[in-house]
Amino acid sequence: MTTIAIIGAGPGLGAAVARRFGREGHSVALVARDAGRLDALAGSLAADGVTARGFTADVHDPATLVTALDAAADTLGPVEVLQYSPLPRQDFMRPVLDTTADDLTGPIEFSLYGAVTAVRQVVPGMRELGRGTVLFVNGGSAVVPHADRAGTSVAFAAQSAYGHLIHNTLAPEGIHVAQLIIPGMIEPGHQRKDPVVLAETLWGLHRERHGFRHFADDLGA
Ligand SMILES: NC(=O)c1ccc[n+]([C@@H]2O[C@H](COP(=O)([O-])OP(=O)(O)OC[C@H]3O[C@@H](n4cnc5c(N)ncnc54)[C@H](OP(=O)(O)O)[C@@H]3O)[C@@H](O)[C@H]2O)c1
């Protein structure tokens, strides 16, 4: 069986996606910075019959991402699905006129350089498999930039452009690249934005394999 690697695997969306894809028989590589939290999440997935392991990496540090993704493929099997969904830091979301060029370094490293590093690490394995899926998850500011969230608005737009480019480039090889936009907040109990519902939506994007940009809810919702 193949592996889904979740970059930014936390208790919310990351855990729900791990459960959804794990239920289908995929092994799950949980990638984030805190080893203790990853081990706890892997343990709770194992209790539900999902094969999961934590691999520590910081998306600001490309070498750690490369090492984690290599170890995930070696330990769990080839990565067929990559989800890039680390939760951005609050201080990336400053008003535009308070945002300097230096302030954009962190958001760009986080949303663009980390994503490019992760994609480049898994695409050769997907080519060998003859199939693969890359899922990007973003907030609404990826589509409509928000003047109080300059860092994420600019960096999500950059990630969107990169994702769209690789969507077009990799489609002929059977590698599907899609982006899910979640307008507003992830909300437990919400009809469309509960983590379990969002995980189902992401599973659907992986299965149905059409189009790059998808919306979890109406923009402005
Ligand atoms: N939460 C929302 O309301 C909301 C709204 C719209 C869109 N989104 C999108 O949904 C996704 C996040 O879902 P979620 O909020 O439910 O989060 P989650 O899956 O519960 O957790 C995300 C994890 O990202 C990890 N992370 C943060 N910085 C990292 C870094 N530098 N390197 C590696 N991992 C890092 C954190 O773990 P460590 O601290 O262990 O690294 C955190 O637990 C993101 O794509 C976000 O853009 C969220």
The ligand as a MOL file (V3000), in Angstrom:
LIG
                    3D

  0  0  0     0  0            999 V3000
M  V30 BEGIN CTAB
M  V30 COUNTS 48 52 0 0 0
M  V30 BEGIN ATOM
M  V30 1 N -7.5070 26.6530 11.1610 0
M  V30 2 C -8.2630 27.3850 10.3480 0
M  V30 3 O -9.2480 28.0210 10.7700 0
M  V30 4 C -7.9510 27.4550 8.8790 0
M  V30 5 C -8.7030 28.3050 8.0530 0
M  V30 6 C -8.4610 28.3170 6.6830 0
M  V30 7 C -7.4700 27.5010 6.1490 0
M  V30 8 N -6.7350 26.6900 6.9860 0 CHG=1
M  V30 9 C -5.7280 25.8150 6.3980 0
M  V30 10 O -5.8570 24.5210 6.9910 0
M  V30 11 C -4.5610 23.9430 7.2110 0
M  V30 12 C -4.3050 23.7200 8.6830 0
M  V30 13 O -5.3600 22.9940 9.2650 0
M  V30 14 P -5.5890 23.1090 10.8580 0
M  V30 15 O -5.7090 24.5470 11.2220 0
M  V30 16 O -6.7120 22.1930 11.2200 0 CHG=-1
M  V30 17 O -4.2250 22.6160 11.4450 0
M  V30 18 P -3.7830 21.1570 11.9960 0
M  V30 19 O -3.8470 20.1590 10.9070 0
M  V30 20 O -4.4890 20.8580 13.2730 0
M  V30 21 O -2.2630 21.4600 12.3870 0
M  V30 22 C -1.3430 22.0340 11.4910 0
M  V30 23 C 0.0410 21.7630 12.0320 0
M  V30 24 O 1.0000 22.4880 11.2280 0
M  V30 25 C 2.2120 22.3250 11.9410 0
M  V30 26 N 3.1610 23.3580 11.5810 0
M  V30 27 C 3.0820 24.6980 11.8230 0
M  V30 28 N 4.2190 25.2990 11.4520 0
M  V30 29 C 5.0160 24.3180 10.9390 0
M  V30 30 C 6.3210 24.3340 10.4050 0
M  V30 31 N 7.0570 25.4550 10.3540 0
M  V30 32 N 6.8500 23.1700 9.9470 0
M  V30 33 C 6.1210 22.0160 10.0230 0
M  V30 34 N 4.8770 21.9460 10.5370 0
M  V30 35 C 4.3400 23.0930 10.9950 0
M  V30 36 C 1.8670 22.4120 13.4510 0
M  V30 37 O 2.4930 21.3400 14.1680 0
M  V30 38 P 3.9070 21.5740 14.9510 0
M  V30 39 O 3.6980 22.7520 15.8510 0
M  V30 40 O 4.1580 20.2710 15.6340 0
M  V30 41 O 4.9160 21.8540 13.8600 0
M  V30 42 C 0.3370 22.2190 13.4600 0
M  V30 43 O -0.0870 21.2890 14.4060 0
M  V30 44 C -3.5660 24.9360 6.5820 0
M  V30 45 O -3.3480 24.5780 5.2360 0
M  V30 46 C -4.3000 26.2700 6.6800 0
M  V30 47 O -3.8530 27.2050 5.6920 0
M  V30 48 C -6.9450 26.6560 8.3210 0
M  V30 END ATOM
M  V30 BEGIN BOND
M  V30 1 1 1 2
M  V30 2 2 2 3
M  V30 3 1 2 4
M  V30 4 1 4 5
M  V30 5 2 4 48
M  V30 6 2 5 6
M  V30 7 1 6 7
M  V30 8 2 7 8
M  V30 9 1 8 9
M  V30 10 1 8 48
M  V30 11 1 9 10
M  V30 12 1 9 46
M  V30 13 1 10 11
M  V30 14 1 11 12
M  V30 15 1 11 44
M  V30 16 1 12 13
M  V30 17 1 13 14
M  V30 18 2 14 15
M  V30 19 1 14 16
M  V30 20 1 14 17
M  V30 21 1 17 18
M  V30 22 2 18 19
M  V30 23 1 18 20
M  V30 24 1 18 21
M  V30 25 1 21 22
M  V30 26 1 22 23
M  V30 27 1 23 24
M  V30 28 1 23 42
M  V30 29 1 24 25
M  V30 30 1 25 26
M  V30 31 1 25 36
M  V30 32 1 26 27
M  V30 33 1 26 35
M  V30 34 2 27 28
M  V30 35 1 28 29
M  V30 36 1 29 30
M  V30 37 2 29 35
M  V30 38 1 30 31
M  V30 39 2 30 32
M  V30 40 1 32 33
M  V30 41 2 33 34
M  V30 42 1 34 35
M  V30 43 1 36 37
M  V30 44 1 36 42
M  V30 45 1 37 38
M  V30 46 2 38 39
M  V30 47 1 38 40
M  V30 48 1 38 41
M  V30 49 1 42 43
M  V30 50 1 44 45
M  V30 51 1 44 46
M  V30 52 1 46 47
M  V30 END BOND
M  V30 END CTAB
M  END
